[in-house]
């Protein structure tokens, strides 16, 4: 069975709208003080800074929309896809998996993180669950996969002698 989870763009939409509203309010307030002189408003350096933030927020929104990131979970593998690349981790090739909380980052009101260490790869895949749609369903699927693979060992775990 295939489950697809798209990357949330809510944050980028909110950011772009907040900067746009700030720009409109600033121009409205600034223009009301200098009713007949629009050149004074256009020569304001703060206006250019706000316009820069508005432009950058819309560029980031468009880039993330164009990138089209998603996670596809099948019975055999986990696929990380976006427009330019595709990574596949087969469940049989997972060395260990960790589902827990991340201390420094809170995404969409959630601290949930999934770390996947594939065999033969030095770095782990780090998945912040709150950044994807239907995050609770994603956590449930990851917990089902985690039941099939080994858990992450602690660094300071003592080895017992037999």
DOPALO-812398 format. One record per atom (N, C-alpha, C): atom name; x, z, y; residue in one letter. Coordinates in nm, 2 decimals. Layout:
BEGIN
   site        X        Z        Y   code
     CA        X        Z        Y      A
...
END
This chain:
BEGIN
   site        X        Z        Y   code
      N     0.08     0.00    -0.12      X
     CA     0.00     0.00     0.00      X
      C     0.09     0.00     0.12      X
      N     0.05    -0.07     0.23      X
     CA     0.13    -0.09     0.35      X
      C     0.07    -0.01     0.46      X
      N     0.15     0.06     0.53      X
     CA     0.10     0.14     0.65      X
      C     0.19     0.09     0.77      X
      N     0.13     0.06     0.88      X
     CA     0.21     0.01     0.99      X
      C     0.18     0.10     1.11      X
      N     0.29     0.15     1.18      X
     CA     0.28     0.24     1.29      X
      C     0.35     0.17     1.41      X
      N     0.28     0.15     1.52      X
     CA     0.34     0.08     1.64      X
      C     0.40     0.19     1.73      X
      N     0.49     0.15     1.81      X
     CA     0.56     0.23     1.91      X
      C     0.46     0.25     2.03      X
      N     0.45     0.38     2.07      X
     CA     0.36     0.40     2.18      X
      C     0.42     0.36     2.32      X
      N     0.34     0.30     2.40      X
     CA     0.39     0.26     2.53      X
      C     0.32     0.34     2.64      X
      N     0.25     0.45     2.61      X
     CA     0.17     0.53     2.70      X
      C     0.26     0.58     2.82      X
      N     0.38     0.63     2.78      X
     CA     0.47     0.68     2.88      X
      C     0.51     0.58     2.98      X
      N     0.54     0.45     2.94      X
     CA     0.58     0.35     3.03      X
      C     0.47     0.30     3.12      X
      N     0.35     0.30     3.07      X
     CA     0.23     0.27     3.15      X
      C     0.21     0.37     3.26      X
      N     0.22     0.50     3.22      X
     CA     0.20     0.61     3.32      X
      C     0.31     0.61     3.42      X
      N     0.43     0.59     3.38      X
     CA     0.55     0.58     3.47      X
      C     0.53     0.47     3.58      X
      N     0.49     0.35     3.53      X
     CA     0.48     0.24     3.62      X
      C     0.36     0.27     3.72      X
      N     0.25     0.32     3.67      X
     CA     0.14     0.35     3.76      X
      C     0.17     0.46     3.86      X
      N     0.24     0.56     3.82      X
     CA     0.27     0.67     3.91      X
      C     0.36     0.62     4.02      X
      N     0.46     0.54     3.99      X
     CA     0.55     0.48     4.09      X
      C     0.47     0.38     4.18      X
      N     0.38     0.31     4.13      X
     CA     0.30     0.21     4.21      X
      C     0.21     0.29     4.30      X
      N     0.15     0.39     4.26      X
     CA     0.06     0.47     4.35      X
      C     0.14     0.54     4.45      X
      N     0.26     0.59     4.42      X
     CA     0.35     0.65     4.52      X
      C     0.39     0.55     4.63      X
      N     0.42     0.42     4.58      X
     CA     0.45     0.32     4.68      X
      C     0.33     0.29     4.77      X
      N     0.21     0.28     4.72      X
     CA     0.10     0.25     4.80      X
      C     0.07     0.36     4.90      X
      N     0.07     0.48     4.85      X
     CA     0.05     0.60     4.94      X
      C     0.16     0.61     5.05      X
      N     0.28     0.58     5.01      X
     CA     0.39     0.59     5.11      X
      C     0.37     0.48     5.22      X
      N     0.34     0.36     5.18      X
     CA     0.31     0.25     5.28      X
      C     0.19     0.29     5.36      X
      N     0.09     0.34     5.30      X
     CA    -0.03     0.38     5.37      X
      C    -0.01     0.49     5.48      X
      N     0.06     0.59     5.44      X
     CA     0.09     0.70     5.53      X
      C     0.19     0.66     5.64      X
      N     0.29     0.58     5.60      X
     CA     0.39     0.54     5.69      X
      C     0.33     0.44     5.79      X
      N     0.24     0.35     5.75      X
     CA     0.18     0.25     5.84      X
      C     0.08     0.32     5.93      X
      N     0.01     0.43     5.89      X
     CA    -0.08     0.49     5.97      X
      C    -0.02     0.56     6.09      X
      N     0.11     0.60     6.08      X
     CA     0.18     0.66     6.19      X
      C     0.22     0.55     6.29      X
      N     0.26     0.44     6.24      X
     CA     0.30     0.33     6.33      X
      C     0.20     0.21     6.31      X
      N     0.09     0.22     6.38      X
     CA    -0.03     0.14     6.35      X
      C     0.00    -0.01     6.38      X
      N     0.07    -0.04     6.49      X
     CA     0.09    -0.18     6.53      X
      C     0.23    -0.23     6.49      X
      N     0.31    -0.15     6.43      X
     CA     0.45    -0.19     6.41      X
      C     0.48    -0.19     6.26      X
      N     0.46    -0.30     6.19      X
     CA     0.49    -0.31     6.05      X
      C     0.64    -0.33     6.03      X
      N     0.72    -0.37     6.13      X
     CA     0.86    -0.38     6.11      X
      C     0.93    -0.25     6.09      X
      N     0.88    -0.14     6.15      X
     CA     0.94    -0.01     6.13      X
      C     0.92     0.03     5.98      X
      N     0.81     0.00     5.92      X
     CA     0.79     0.03     5.78      X
      C     0.88    -0.05     5.69      X
      N     0.90    -0.17     5.72      X
     CA     0.98    -0.26     5.64      X
      C     1.13    -0.22     5.65      X
      N     1.17    -0.16     5.76      X
     CA     1.31    -0.12     5.78      X
      C     1.34     0.01     5.72      X
      N     1.25     0.08     5.66      X
     CA     1.27     0.21     5.60      X
      C     1.34     0.20     5.47      X
      N     1.45     0.28     5.46      X
     CA     1.53     0.27     5.33      X
      C     1.46     0.34     5.22      X
      N     1.38     0.44     5.24      X
     CA     1.31     0.51     5.14      X
      C     1.21     0.42     5.07      X
      N     1.15     0.33     5.15      X
     CA     1.06     0.23     5.09      X
      C     1.13     0.14     4.99      X
      N     1.26     0.10     5.02      X
     CA     1.33     0.02     4.92      X
      C     1.37     0.09     4.80      X
      N     1.39     0.22     4.81      X
     CA     1.42     0.30     4.69      X
      C     1.29     0.31     4.60      X
      N     1.18     0.33     4.66      X
     CA     1.05     0.34     4.59      X
      C     1.02     0.21     4.52      X
      N     1.04     0.10     4.60      X
     CA     1.02    -0.04     4.54      X
      C     1.11    -0.06     4.42      X
      N     1.24    -0.01     4.43      X
     CA     1.33    -0.03     4.32      X
      C     1.28     0.05     4.19      X
      N     1.23     0.17     4.21      X
     CA     1.17     0.24     4.10      X
      C     1.05     0.18     4.04      X
      N     0.97     0.12     4.13      X
     CA     0.85     0.05     4.08      X
      C     0.89    -0.07     4.00      X
      N     0.98    -0.15     4.05      X
     CA     1.03    -0.27     3.98      X
      C     1.09    -0.23     3.84      X
      N     1.18    -0.13     3.84      X
     CA     1.24    -0.09     3.72      X
      C     1.14    -0.04     3.61      X
      N     1.04     0.03     3.66      X
     CA     0.95     0.08     3.56      X
      C     0.87    -0.03     3.50      X
      N     0.83    -0.13     3.58      X
     CA     0.76    -0.25     3.52      X
      C     0.85    -0.33     3.43      X
      N     0.98    -0.34     3.47      X
     CA     1.07    -0.41     3.38      X
      C     1.09    -0.34     3.25      X
      N     1.10    -0.21     3.25      X
     CA     1.11    -0.13     3.12      X
      C     0.98    -0.15     3.04      X
      N     0.87    -0.14     3.10      X
     CA     0.74    -0.16     3.03      X
      C     0.74    -0.30     2.97      X
      N     0.77    -0.40     3.04      X
     CA     0.77    -0.54     2.98      X
      C     0.87    -0.55     2.87      X
      N     0.99    -0.50     2.89      X
     CA     1.09    -0.51     2.78      X
      C     1.05    -0.44     2.65      X
      N     0.99    -0.32     2.67      X
     CA     0.94    -0.25     2.55      X
      C     0.82    -0.31     2.48      X
      N     0.74    -0.37     2.57      X
     CA     0.62    -0.45     2.51      X
      C     0.67    -0.57     2.44      X
      N     0.77    -0.64     2.49      X
     CA     0.83    -0.76     2.43      X
      C     0.90    -0.72     2.30      X
      N     0.97    -0.61     2.30      X
     CA     1.05    -0.57     2.18      X
      C     0.96    -0.54     2.06      X
      N     0.84    -0.49     2.08      X
     CA     0.74    -0.48     1.98      X
      C     0.79    -0.40     1.85      X
      N     0.83    -0.27     1.88      X
     CA     0.88    -0.19     1.77      X
      C     0.77    -0.13     1.69      X
      N     0.80    -0.12     1.55      X
     CA     0.71    -0.07     1.46      X
      C     0.78    -0.02     1.33      X
      N     0.71     0.07     1.26      X
     CA     0.76     0.12     1.13      X
      C     0.65     0.07     1.03      X
      N     0.70     0.01     0.92      X
     CA     0.61    -0.03     0.82      X
      C     0.66     0.05     0.69      X
      N     0.56     0.12     0.63      X
     CA     0.59     0.20     0.51      X
      C     0.52     0.14     0.40      X
      N     0.59     0.10     0.29      X
     CA     0.53     0.05     0.17      X
      C     0.56     0.15     0.06      X
      N     0.52     0.11    -0.06      X
     CA     0.55     0.20    -0.18      X
      C     0.70     0.21    -0.21      X
      N     0.77     0.10    -0.18      X
     CA     0.91     0.09    -0.23      X
      C     1.01     0.12    -0.11      X
      N     0.97     0.10     0.01      X
     CA     1.07     0.10     0.12      X
      C     1.00     0.14     0.25      X
      N     1.09     0.17     0.35      X
     CA     1.06     0.20     0.49      X
      C     1.12     0.09     0.57      X
      N     1.05     0.02     0.65      X
     CA     1.10    -0.09     0.73      X
      C     1.09    -0.05     0.88      X
      N     1.20    -0.06     0.95      X
     CA     1.21    -0.04     1.09      X
      C     1.22    -0.18     1.15      X
      N     1.12    -0.22     1.23      X
     CA     1.12    -0.35     1.28      X
      C     1.11    -0.36     1.43      X
      N     1.17    -0.45     1.49      X
     CA     1.14    -0.49     1.63      X
      C     1.17    -0.64     1.63      X
      N     1.15    -0.70     1.75      X
     CA     1.16    -0.85     1.76      X
      C     1.30    -0.90     1.72      X
      N     1.40    -0.82     1.74      X
     CA     1.54    -0.87     1.73      X
      C     1.61    -0.83     1.60      X
      N     1.55    -0.73     1.53      X
     CA     1.62    -0.68     1.41      X
      C     1.52    -0.62     1.32      X
      N     1.57    -0.60     1.19      X
     CA     1.49    -0.54     1.09      X
      C     1.58    -0.46     1.00      X
      N     1.55    -0.33     0.98      X
     CA     1.62    -0.24     0.89      X
      C     1.53    -0.20     0.78      X
      N     1.58    -0.21     0.66      X
     CA     1.50    -0.17     0.55      X
      C     1.57    -0.06     0.47      X
      N     1.50     0.05     0.44      X
     CA     1.56     0.16     0.36      X
      C     1.47     0.17     0.23      X
      N     1.53     0.14     0.12      X
     CA     1.45     0.15    -0.01      X
      C     1.45     0.30    -0.04      X
      N     1.33     0.35    -0.09      X
     CA     1.31     0.49    -0.12      X
      C     1.41     0.53    -0.23      X
      N     1.44     0.45    -0.32      X
     CA     1.54     0.48    -0.42      X
      C     1.68     0.50    -0.37      X
      N     1.71     0.44    -0.25      X
     CA     1.85     0.45    -0.19      X
      C     1.86     0.56    -0.09      X
      N     1.76     0.65    -0.08      X
     CA     1.77     0.76     0.02      X
      C     1.85     0.87    -0.04      X
      N     1.96     0.91     0.03      X
     CA     2.05     1.02    -0.02      X
      C     1.98     1.15     0.00      X
      N     1.93     1.17     0.13      X
     CA     1.85     1.29     0.16      X
      C     1.76     1.26     0.27      X
      N     1.66     1.35     0.29      X
     CA     1.56     1.34     0.40      X
      C     1.53     1.47     0.45      X
      N     1.51     1.48     0.58      X
     CA     1.48     1.61     0.65      X
      C     1.36     1.59     0.74      X
      N     1.26     1.67     0.73      X
     CA     1.15     1.67     0.82      X
      C     1.15     1.81     0.89      X
      N     1.15     1.81     1.02      X
     CA     1.16     1.93     1.09      X
      C     1.14     1.92     1.24      X
      N     1.19     2.02     1.31      X
     CA     1.17     2.01     1.46      X
      C     1.31     1.99     1.52      X
      N     1.30     1.92     1.64      X
     CA     1.42     1.90     1.72      X
      C     1.42     1.99     1.84      X
      N     1.53     2.05     1.86      X
     CA     1.53     2.16     1.97      X
      C     1.51     2.10     2.11      X
      N     1.59     2.01     2.14      X
     CA     1.60     1.96     2.28      X
      C     1.49     1.86     2.33      X
      N     1.43     1.80     2.24      X
     CA     1.34     1.69     2.28      X
      C     1.20     1.72     2.23      X
      N     1.10     1.70     2.32      X
     CA     0.96     1.72     2.29      X
      C     0.90     1.59     2.33      X
      N     0.85     1.51     2.23      X
     CA     0.79     1.38     2.25      X
      C     0.64     1.39     2.23      X
      N     0.57     1.35     2.33      X
     CA     0.42     1.35     2.32      X
      C     0.36     1.48     2.27      X
      N     0.42     1.59     2.32      X
     CA     0.37     1.72     2.28      X
      C     0.41     1.77     2.14      X
      N     0.50     1.69     2.08      X
     CA     0.54     1.73     1.94      X
      C     0.69     1.74     1.93      X
      N     0.74     1.83     1.85      X
     CA     0.88     1.84     1.82      X
      C     0.93     1.78     1.69      X
      N     0.84     1.71     1.62      X
     CA     0.86     1.66     1.49      X
      C     0.97     1.55     1.49      X
      N     1.06     1.57     1.39      X
     CA     1.17     1.46     1.37      X
      C     1.18     1.44     1.22      X
      N     1.21     1.32     1.19      X
     CA     1.24     1.28     1.05      X
      C     1.38     1.22     1.05      X
      N     1.47     1.28     0.97      X
     CA     1.60     1.22     0.95      X
      C     1.62     1.17     0.81      X
      N     1.66     1.04     0.80      X
     CA     1.68     0.98     0.67      X
      C     1.82     0.93     0.66      X
      N     1.89     0.98     0.55      X
     CA     2.03     0.94     0.53      X
      C     2.03     0.85     0.40      X
      N     2.05     0.72     0.43      X
     CA     2.06     0.63     0.31      X
      C     2.20     0.64     0.25      X
      N     2.20     0.61     0.12      X
     CA     2.33     0.60     0.04      X
      C     2.41     0.49     0.10      X
      N     2.54     0.52     0.11      X
     CA     2.63     0.41     0.15      X
      C     2.64     0.39     0.30      X
      N     2.57     0.47     0.38      X
     CA     2.57     0.46     0.52      X
      C     2.61     0.59     0.58      X
      N     2.70     0.58     0.68      X
     CA     2.75     0.70     0.74      X
      C     2.65     0.77     0.83      X
      N     2.58     0.70     0.91      X
     CA     2.49     0.76     1.01      X
      C     2.35     0.77     0.95      X
      N     2.27     0.86     1.01      X
     CA     2.13     0.88     0.96      X
      C     2.04     0.80     1.05      X
      N     1.92     0.77     1.00      X
     CA     1.81     0.72     1.08      X
      C     1.73     0.84     1.14      X
      N     1.72     0.84     1.27      X
     CA     1.64     0.95     1.33      X
      C     1.51     0.89     1.39      X
      N     1.40     0.95     1.34      X
     CA     1.27     0.90     1.37      X
      C     1.20     1.02     1.45      X
      N     1.16     0.99     1.57      X
     CA     1.08     1.09     1.65      X
      C     0.94     1.05     1.63      X
      N     0.87     1.13     1.56      X
     CA     0.73     1.10     1.51      X
      C     0.64     1.08     1.63      X
      N     0.65     1.16     1.74      X
     CA     0.56     1.16     1.85      X
      C     0.56     1.03     1.93      X
      N     0.66     0.95     1.90      X
     CA     0.67     0.82     1.97      X
      C     0.59     0.71     1.91      X
      N     0.53     0.73     1.80      X
     CA     0.45     0.63     1.73      X
      C     0.30     0.67     1.72      X
      N     0.22     0.57     1.71      X
     CA     0.08     0.59     1.70      X
      C     0.04     0.66     1.56      X
      N    -0.06     0.73     1.56      X
     CA    -0.11     0.80     1.44      X
      C     0.00     0.89     1.38      X
      N     0.06     0.97     1.46      X
     CA     0.17     1.05     1.42      X
      C     0.15     1.15     1.31      X
      N     0.03     1.20     1.30      X
     CA     0.00     1.29     1.19      X
      C     0.00     1.22     1.05      X
      N    -0.06     1.10     1.05      X
     CA    -0.06     1.02     0.93      X
      C     0.08     0.98     0.89      X
      N     0.17     0.95     0.99      X
     CA     0.31     0.92     0.97      X
      C     0.38     1.04     0.91      X
      N     0.35     1.16     0.96      X
     CA     0.42     1.28     0.90      X
      C     0.37     1.30     0.76      X
      N     0.25     1.28     0.73      X
     CA     0.20     1.30     0.59      X
      C     0.27     1.20     0.49      X
      N     0.28     1.07     0.54      X
     CA     0.35     0.97     0.45      X
      C     0.49     1.01     0.43      X
      N     0.56     1.06     0.54      X
     CA     0.70     1.10     0.53      X
      C     0.71     1.22     0.44      X
      N     0.62     1.31     0.44      X
     CA     0.63     1.42     0.35      X
      C     0.61     1.38     0.20      X
      N     0.52     1.28     0.18      X
     CA     0.51     1.23     0.04      X
      C     0.64     1.16     0.00      X
      N     0.70     1.09     0.08      X
     CA     0.83     1.03     0.05      X
      C     0.94     1.14     0.03      X
      N     0.94     1.24     0.11      X
     CA     1.04     1.35     0.10      X
      C     1.02     1.42    -0.03      X
      N     0.91     1.43    -0.08      X
     CA     0.89     1.50    -0.21      X
      C     0.96     1.42    -0.32      X
      N     0.98     1.29    -0.31      X
     CA     1.05     1.21    -0.41      X
      C     1.20     1.21    -0.40      X
      N     1.25     1.25    -0.28      X
     CA     1.40     1.24    -0.26      X
      C     1.46     1.38    -0.24      X
      N     1.59     1.40    -0.25      X
     CA     1.65     1.53    -0.23      X
      C     1.64     1.58    -0.09      X
      N     1.64     1.71    -0.07      X
     CA     1.64     1.77     0.06      X
      C     1.78     1.77     0.12      X
      N     1.79     1.79     0.25      X
     CA     1.92     1.80     0.31      X
      C     1.98     1.93     0.28      X
      N     2.11     1.93     0.25      X
     CA     2.18     2.05     0.23      X
      C     2.23     2.11     0.36      X
      N     2.23     2.24     0.37      X
     CA     2.28     2.31     0.49      X
      C     2.43     2.30     0.48      X
      N     2.50     2.30     0.60      X
     CA     2.64     2.29     0.61      X
      C     2.71     2.41     0.54      X
      N     2.66     2.53     0.56      X
     CA     2.73     2.65     0.52      X
      C     2.68     2.70     0.39      X
      N     2.61     2.62     0.31      X
     CA     2.55     2.66     0.19      X
      C     2.66     2.69     0.09      X
      N     2.66     2.81     0.03      X
     CA     2.77     2.84    -0.07      X
      C     2.73     2.78    -0.21      X
      N     2.84     2.73    -0.27      X
     CA     2.82     2.67    -0.40      X
      C     2.83     2.78    -0.50      X
      N     2.74     2.78    -0.60      X
     CA     2.74     2.88    -0.70      X
      C     2.82     2.83    -0.82      X
      N     2.90     2.92    -0.88      X
     CA     2.98     2.88    -1.00      X
      C     2.89     2.91    -1.12      X
      N     2.91     2.83    -1.22      X
     CA     2.84     2.84    -1.35      X
      C     2.93     2.90    -1.45      X
END
